[in-house]
Structure formats: structure tokens, C-alpha cells
Amino acid sequence: MSSHEGETHSGHGPGAAGPPREAIEALPELNELCLEVLADQARAGCAHAAVPKIAQLWLALDAPGRRRAASHPFLLFDAGFSDPQLWLKLSSAQVSDAPPAAYETVFTVSQAVVATELVFVYAWSLARRHAVQARLALGMHPLCAEWIGAHSVLRAHQLGRRLWMWLRPRWLNSPEFWEELLQGAAEGGVAHQRARIQGMRLLAAETAAALRQSGHEEPD
């Protein structure tokens, strides 16, 4: 066992009572970056029909609205963190190996590579010492947190560069939620809070379903 393994996987390492301030502050920045990548993808053309609509709603927001849209306490994008089987396939793989197939590729623009690298480094930082926060903010399965947290930040960065095609908006097949979320950000107030709560509920439900499917007991 590595020197940090116990604190990583149990979530009881130094500072485990709550996520560090930098972890909280990084989420809006990552959300905004990923939404800008989505807008770039819409301009470049894409195969998924939901992307242009989401991008249109995002680009219509003013600066305060964009800050509200990015301020949710969870990442609005995913990179397979809820599926431990994807990550277990990487256990014996080398960096130069072809990555295992995951989902339909949503992004093709080069900016997606940088965004995914940053998402993976952020995921590593949470998985290493704040596994509970990784579940809440990223929908990360405990086995995924265990695997990512056992590696180095350099490895996490390399994986982000390798697996950029895994990055995708959450709820891509639920455009009505994205409409509620971004229109709520435009209005602010109660509408924004309603979308925020709904997003947290959806992510919690999906995470719980993934835990049940894998036969993993949900953490207390």
C-alpha cells in the first residue's frame, strides 16, 4: 500500500472533513472552460444534435448568467467516472496503448484535449484525498476514485490527453434539463436555485444507480 492509499480510499485523510477551498473554486472554472469548448464545437459542426442548442443557450447568457451557469457544485461534464469497468481496463494498459472504447465521441475540436487534461487532474486531486467530494462533484464511482487516486498527477495528465474523447456534457440526451439549467442561470434567483437542486438530485440518483449496478455498497 502506498503512503497515501488509506487516506485516498477511505476519504479520511488530512482535511477529509471537507474539500479544500481550491477544489471548490476550481469547479466553476472547469465548467466555464468546458462550456466554451462546447460552443467551439457547435461552431465547428458536430454530429450530436443537442450540442448546438446547448451552445446557443450558453452564448446567449450575459457575464453574470455565465457565472451562475458555471457555479453549480458539480461538474456539468463527465469523462466516464461513473463506470469502473472503463478504468479497470486501463490497469494493465500502457500510455501508448489505444484507449478502450467508451462512448460516442462528442468533441472533435482541439480545445477539448486541454479541457480533458484539466478535468482529469482535478479528478485526481479529489480522488486522492477527498473521495466523497469526488462522488458528489464528479459522480465518481469509488472504484474509479481508488484507481485514479493510486496514480500520480503526471499519469492523470497523460490519461486526460489520451482519453479526451471521453469528455461529454452530462445529460446530453436530456436537452430539457439543459434548457432549464441555462434559462435558470439567465433568470437567476429561484429559477437558478431550482435548476441547481435538480442537477444535484439527478447526479446523486445516477451515482447511486451506478453503485447498485456494480454491486458496490453506497458510502454512508
Order of alpha helices (4+ residues) and beta strands (2+ residues): alpha-alpha-alpha-alpha-beta-alpha-alpha-alpha-alpha-alpha-beta-alpha-alpha
